[in-house]
Amino acid sequence: MRYIAAPWRADYVRRGPTTKRCIFCEALKNGDDRAAAVVWRGRHNFILLNRFPYTPGHLMISPKRHLADFAKAGVAERNELAELIQRALRILGRAYGPQGFNAGMNLGASAGAGVTGHYHLHIVPRWAGDSNFMPLVGGTRVFIEDLDTTYQKLRPLFDQERRRRERAGRATRRATTPSR
């Protein structure tokens, strides 16, 4: 195996998390979803854009409850998380047409979690050739899209999904309500 030096990461690794506030709790409290980069609010979880994305469309799914340990998540939180993963994959597929996805959690500082007190799941669209030499040589990522553009692209698709689900729910209730 070959190793590549990334000395610019040393300060981050030594310093560890510097913020005392939870970015996920702050995003939930913010009344402006656009400013908080929130694209979906569910019953138990919500989806927001990663402000430091690996690729365009990099999303995070987090519980509304401040909880560090995924093993302590309730059944409803876990079930909704699974539904939101499917929804996010579908919407990102429509919006970006990626060739694949990375999805996962970094639980704990030693596992790479930037926010250790509030678990979250990353969904990262991927394409062949989406990584390049810039992070290694220049310590810089090159993006084809800014966060506001990503938000403008994804939020309407999540809103469409919400309206579709609401219509389906009303139709189901009408079909199961006995007539008088």
Secondary structure, 3 states (H helix, E strand, C coil): CCCCCCHHHHHHHHHCCCCCCCHHHHHHHCCCHHHHCEEEECCCEEEEECCCCCCCCCEEEEECCCCCCHHHCCHHHHHHHHHHHHHHHHHHHHHHCCCEEEEECCCCHHHCCCCCCCCCEEEEEECCCCCCCHHHHCCCCCCCCCHHHHHHHHHHHHHHHHHHHHHHHHHHHHHHCCCC
